[in-house]
């Protein structure tokens, strides 16, 4: 076990993708020591406690899992981000080496995906009401028609199913929202997940593989891989973070001199 991971992280096998699931309830002040300065600063700028808890949980879990696979303490793991379009210092965060890494959080759920030999993207979303103009911005014509044909109570989940699949695909390619989601056409919510078409010049040359994930009640999630297919394998990220907290409390490591920020009053 690498110092800073505080728990057993099984070795990655080619052709598999580890999915580490956690909850916003796993947030703990001692986990701040696993973050780098930039991630701690971003957490402190978040005004809502729920958003800060999700941010802390996701970044701590991502660094703990990636650090374990790379043999680097989580607090010293270097993640770089380079824009695929302009080369600027923003885009999909990635560690050095062959490890593919992606994470997402929404509602109460956090998921971190890691794989070797394939670029991956993961997305989880809470099922919530949506506005029609939102669907118009992210769905193509055939998708909008399918969504409109669903019984009204099923439309929120149908929309989120479309969205998670598209978001996972765009994360896997490294494009993010620089490619308008409506240029992608994926299968209907009840159909096996698959990319049907990608309009425009940015379509990747390698094949894309898409998987729906079990994200628990009230949430939906999807995983995509670019190039080689992968087999998703779930793991208990909550237990990994609990072990990290226990290790930090026992050893005095990962302590951050900045206290975990409390809820800030909203200016009138």
C-alpha positions in Angstrom: 0.0 0.0 0.0 1.4 3.4 -1.0 1.5 6.0 1.7 -1.4 8.4 1.1 -3.8 5.8 -0.2 -4.8 4.3 3.1 -6.4 1.1 1.8 -6.0 -1.8 -0.6 -6.3 -0.8 -4.2 -6.2 -3.9 -6.4 -3.9 -3.9 -9.4 -5.4 -2.9 -12.7 -5.7 -5.6 -15.3 -5.7 -4.7 -19.0 -9.2 -4.7 -20.3 -10.9 -3.7 -17.0 -11.9 -0.3 -15.7 -12.1 0.1 -11.9 -15.1 2.2 -10.8 -14.7 3.6 -7.3 -18.0 4.8 -5.8 -18.4 7.1 -2.9 -20.9 9.7 -1.4 -20.8 13.3 -0.4 -21.3 12.0 3.1 -17.7 10.6 3.0 -16.3 14.2 3.1 -14.0 14.7 6.1 -11.7 17.6 7.0 -8.6 15.3 7.1 -9.2 14.4 3.4 -8.1 17.9 2.5 -4.5 16.8 3.0 -4.8 14.5 0.0 -5.6 17.5 -2.3 -3.1 19.8 -3.9 -3.2 23.5 -3.2 -5.3 24.3 -6.3 -8.0 21.8 -5.4 -8.2 23.1 -1.9 -8.5 26.6 -3.1 -11.3 25.7 -5.4 -13.1 23.9 -2.6 -12.8 27.0 -0.4 -14.4 29.2 -3.1 -17.5 27.0 -3.2 -20.3 28.7 -1.2 -22.6 25.7 -0.7 -21.5 23.0 1.9 -23.0 20.3 -0.3 -20.9 21.4 -3.3 -17.7 21.6 -1.1 -18.4 18.1 0.2 -18.8 16.6 -3.3 -15.6 18.4 -4.5 -13.6 17.2 -1.6 -14.8 13.6 -1.8 -14.3 13.4 -5.6 -10.8 14.9 -5.6 -9.6 13.0 -2.6 -10.9 9.7 -4.0 -9.4 10.4 -7.5 -6.0 11.2 -6.0 -6.1 8.2 -3.6 -6.9 5.7 -6.3 -4.5 7.1 -9.0 -1.7 7.5 -6.4 -2.1 3.9 -5.4 -1.8 2.7 -8.9 1.2 4.9 -9.7 3.0 4.4 -6.4 2.8 8.0 -5.5 1.4 9.5 -2.2 -2.0 11.1 -3.0 -0.9 14.5 -1.7 2.1 14.5 -4.1 0.3 13.2 -7.2 0.8 15.6 -10.2 -2.2 16.0 -12.5 -1.8 18.0 -15.7 -4.5 19.4 -18.0 -3.8 20.4 -21.5 -6.6 21.6 -23.8 -7.0 19.3 -26.9 -8.0 22.4 -29.0 -5.7 25.2 -28.0 -3.0 23.5 -25.9 -3.8 25.8 -23.0 -3.5 24.6 -19.3 -7.0 23.4 -19.0 -8.9 20.3 -20.1 -9.1 16.7 -18.9 -6.9 16.2 -15.8 -4.5 13.3 -16.2 -1.6 11.8 -14.3 1.7 11.1 -16.0 2.1 7.6 -17.5 -0.4 5.2 -19.1 -3.1 5.5 -16.5 -6.5 6.7 -17.7 -8.4 8.6 -15.1 -11.8 10.3 -15.0 -14.2 11.3 -12.3 -17.6 12.8 -11.8 -20.0 13.9 -9.0 -23.6 14.9 -8.8 -26.4 14.8 -6.2 -25.0 12.5 -3.5 -22.8 10.3 -5.7 -19.1 10.4 -6.6 -17.4 8.0 -9.1 -13.8 7.7 -10.1 -12.8 5.5 -13.1 -9.3 4.2 -13.8 -8.0 2.0 -16.6 -4.8 1.2 -18.5 -4.5 1.0 -22.3 -7.7 3.1 -23.0 -8.8 6.6 -22.6 -11.9 6.7 -20.5 -14.7 9.1 -19.4 -17.3 8.7 -16.7 -20.3 10.8 -15.8 -22.9 10.5 -13.0 -25.9 12.7 -12.8 -28.8 13.1 -10.3 -32.2 12.6 -12.0 -34.0 16.0 -11.8 -36.6 18.0 -13.7 -35.2 19.7 -16.8 -36.3 22.5 -19.0 -37.2 22.0 -22.7 -34.6 24.5 -23.8 -32.0 22.4 -22.1 -32.9 19.4 -24.2 -32.9 21.5 -27.3 -29.3 22.5 -26.6 -27.8 19.1 -26.0 -30.0 16.6 -27.9 -30.1 16.1 -31.7 -33.4 15.9 -33.5 -34.0 12.2 -33.3 -33.2 12.1 -29.6 -35.6 15.0 -28.9 -38.3 13.1 -30.8 -37.7 9.9 -28.7 -37.8 12.0 -25.5 -41.0 13.7 -26.4 -42.6 10.3 -27.1 -41.9 9.0 -23.6 -44.6 9.3 -20.9 -44.0 12.6 -19.0 -42.9 10.9 -15.7 -40.1 9.1 -17.6 -38.7 12.1 -19.4 -36.3 13.3 -16.6 -34.6 9.9 -16.4 -34.6 9.7 -20.2 -32.9 13.0 -20.6 -30.3 12.2 -17.9 -29.6 8.9 -19.7 -28.9 10.7 -22.9 -26.8 13.3 -21.1 -24.6 10.9 -19.1 -23.8 8.9 -22.3 -22.8 12.0 -24.2 -20.8 13.5 -21.3 -18.9 10.2 -20.9 -18.1 10.1 -24.6 -16.8 13.7 -24.7 -14.7 13.1 -21.6 -13.2 10.0 -23.1 -12.1 11.8 -26.2 -10.8 14.8 -24.2 -13.1 17.2 -26.1 -15.4 18.0 -23.2 -18.0 20.6 -24.1 -15.8 22.2 -26.7 -17.8 19.8 -29.0 -21.6 20.6 -28.8 -23.4 17.6 -27.4 -26.1 17.9 -30.0 -23.5 16.7 -32.6 -23.6 13.3 -31.0 -26.4 10.9 -31.6 -26.7 8.0 -29.1 -29.2 5.2 -28.8 -32.6 5.7 -27.0 -32.6 5.5 -23.2 -34.0 2.0 -23.1 -31.7 0.7 -25.8 -28.2 -0.7 -25.4 -25.8 2.2 -25.1 -24.1 3.0 -28.4 -22.9 6.0 -30.4 -24.9 6.1 -33.6 -23.3 9.1 -35.3 -21.0 12.0 -34.6 -21.5 15.0 -36.8 -18.8 17.5 -37.7 -15.0 17.3 -38.2 -14.1 16.4 -34.6 -15.1 12.7 -34.7 -12.3 10.6 -33.2 -10.6 8.1 -35.4 -10.6 5.3 -32.8 -13.7 3.3 -31.9 -15.8 4.4 -29.0 -17.4 2.0 -26.5 -20.2 3.0 -24.2 -21.6 1.4 -21.0 -24.5 2.3 -18.7 -23.7 2.0 -15.0 -25.7 1.3 -11.8 -25.3 4.6 -9.9 -27.9 3.9 -7.1 -31.3 5.3 -6.5 -32.0 8.7 -8.0 -28.9 8.8 -10.2 -27.8 7.5 -13.6 -24.2 7.1 -14.9 -22.3 6.1 -18.0 -18.8 5.1 -18.9 -17.0 5.4 -22.3 -13.7 4.2 -23.5 -11.8 5.3 -26.6 -9.9 2.6 -28.5 -10.1 -0.7 -26.6 -13.3 -1.9 -24.9 -13.2 -2.3 -21.1 -15.1 -4.3 -18.4 -16.4 -2.0 -15.7 -15.7 -3.4 -12.2 -17.2 -1.5 -9.1 -15.3 -0.9 -5.9 -16.1 0.7 -2.5 -14.7 4.2 -2.6 -16.4 5.1 0.7 -14.4 2.4 2.5 -11.1 3.6 0.9 -11.8 7.2 2.1 -12.7 6.0 5.6 -9.4 4.2 5.8 -7.6 7.3 4.6 -9.3 9.3 7.4 -8.4 6.7 10.0 -4.8 6.6 8.8 -4.5 10.4 8.9 -6.0 10.5 12.4 -3.7 7.8 13.7 -0.5 9.0 12.1 -0.9 12.8 12.0 -0.3 12.8 8.2 -2.2 14.7 5.6 -3.1 17.4 8.1 -3.9 20.7 6.5 -3.4 23.8 8.5 -6.5 25.4 6.9 -9.7 24.3 8.7 -12.5 22.8 6.7 -14.6 25.8 5.8 -18.1 26.1 7.4 -21.1 27.4 5.6 -20.7 31.0 4.5 -23.4 33.5 4.8 -24.8 34.6 1.5 -24.6 38.3 0.9 -27.9 40.0 0.4 
